[in-house]
Amino acid sequence: TSSGTSMSTPNAMGSTVLLLDYFQERFPGQTMRASTIKGLLIHTADDIGNPGPDYLYGWGLMNTLAAAQVIRDHADGGGNPVIVEDILTTAAPAKSSSFTWNGTDAIRVTLCWTDPAGTSTTNHDDRSPRLVNDLNLKVTGPGGTLHLPFVMPYVGDWSNAKLSAPATTGVNNVDNVEQVLI
C-alpha cells in the first residue's frame, strides 16, 4: 500500500478525470476548460484549517462527490447559474451574474482563470503582482453590501507560526483564483 504525498497526485488526477468524464456524459460534445475544472475543485473542497485558503492546507480537501453534484445541478438546471464559463474582452471588460439565495446555505462564489505567464523574478521577497489579467471578484448583496474575496497574507520567510496565518478579505491582485464566502 502507499499513502501520503506519493498517492495524492494520482488520486487527485484520477478523480479529476472521472469528473471530466461525468461532465461530458451530462453535456455530450462539450469539455470543461482547465480553469473551470480547477475552479470546481477549489469551489467544492472541504475547508480544513483556517477559513479560506491557508499555507498548510491550501483550499482544503478535495471533495469529488460535491464536485459531481455541482455538475449534476448545472445539468439539471433550476434557474440559478451553477457553472459559468465566459470570456472578458476589452469591449466587454466586466460580467455580472445574478442568483437567488436559498436562505440557509453559505454563499460561495469562485472565479478561476488561466493567466498567461507573467514576468519572472529571482527575488523570493518581490511582491510585485505577476498577473497579466488581474480579474477582480466581488459579490454585492441586497442594499449594496459588498463582499470581497480571500487574500493570503504575506508571511515573509517561512516559519510554523507564519504558516498558520489566516486569510483576510480584500482586493486580490496576485492570484488567478478568487473566492468569496458569505
N, C-alpha and C positions, 0 to 999 in steps of 0.2 A: 504494500500500500504506500501511497505518497500523500503528503499533506503540505500545508504552508504555501509559501510563495511559488514553489515549483508546480503546484497544481492550480493556482489561482488564474493564471493566464489561459490554460486550455479550458478550464471550467467557464470562465467569462466568455471566451470566444465561442465555445460550443453553445452556450445559452443565447448568445447574440445571433448566431446562425439560425437557431430554432425560431427566434423572434422574426428574423428577416423572412424565413420560410412562411411563418404564420401570416405575416403582412401580405405576402404575395398570394397566399391562399385566399385571404379575405378581399384583396384587390388585385385580381389577375392582370398581369401585364405591367404592374407598377412596382417600383422599388423605392425604398426609403433612401434619402440622401444620407451620407455619412454623418453629417451634423444632426440629422433628425434622430437616427438611432442612438447617437451619443447623448443627445438631449433627453431622449426617452429613458435611457438607462439611468441618467442622473436624476431625472424627474421622479422616477419610481423607486429609487434606492431607499432602503430603510435607514433613516438618520440615526447614527450612533455617535457617541461622544458629545461635543458641544453642538448646539443647534446650528444647522447650516454646515458649510464646508469647514474642515479644520485640517491641520497638518498631520494629525495622527490617523484619521480615518477617511480623509478625502470627503467625498459626497456621501459616504455611508456604505452599506452592504447591498450589493446588487440583489434586486427582487424581481426575478424573471416572471413570476406569476402576475405581479402587479403590472409589469410592462405589457404582458399579453392581454390583461384585462383592459388596459388603455386602448390597445389596438382593437379589441373586440368592441368597446364602447364607441370608438371612432367609426368602425364599420357599421354598427347598428344605428348610428345617428342619434337622434334625440333632441336636436335643437341647439345644444351648446357645442362650440368648436372644441375638439379634443386635441387633435394634432393639426397644426397649421404649418404648411410649407409655403414660403413666399420668397420673393426677391425684392430687394430695395435697389433703386437706381437713383441717379442724380435728378431725374424727372419726378420720381416718387420716393423721396428720402425718408418717409415715415409711414408706418402702417398702424392701424388700430384694430383691435378685436374686442367684441363685447361678449359677455357671458352672464348667465344667471346663476347666482349662488343658491345652493340648496338650504342654506340657513344653519347648517350644523357642521359640515366638514371644513377642515382647513382649506384655504385657497393657496394653491401652489402654481406659480407660473414660471416656466423655464424657457429661456431663449438661448439657442446654441447655433453657432455658425462656423463654417470652415473659413479661416482667415489666411490670406497669402502670407508667405514668410516675410517677417519684418527684418529690420536691420539687426545684425549680430553684435554681440559685445563680449569682451573678455573679463569685464569687471563684474563680479557677482553682487556688488552692492549698488550697481547702477539701476535706479528705479524708474528710468525713463520708459514710458509706455512703448511697446513694440508693435501694437496692433496697427494693421493697415486700415482696417474698417472697424472703427470704435462704435458699436451699436450700444444704445442705452435703453434698458428696460425700465418701465415704471408702470405701476398699477394705480389707477385713480378710482377711488371709491365714491359712493354717494356723497354729495356735499363737497366734492373736490379733495377728499382725504388722499394724500399721496403716499404710496408705499414704494420704497426703493430696494434694490437687490442687495444680497450679501456682498461684503467686501472683506477679503482676507487681510488681516493686519500684517504690517511689515514687522518681522521679528529679528532681522539682522542675522548675526551668526547664530547657528542652531544650538539650542540647549533644551533639555527636557522641560524646563519651566516655560520657555518661549513656545515650544511646540503645542502647548495646551491653550494658547491664546485664542479666545473665541472670535468668530467673525462678527463684524459690525454690519450696518447697512449704510448705503450711500451711493454715490455715483461710482461705478466701476469702470475704470478706463484701462485696465490691464488684462482682463480675461475675455476669452471668446465663449464663455458660458456665464449667463446671469440668471439668478433665480430670486423671485420674491416669494416669501412665505408669510401668509396672514392667518 
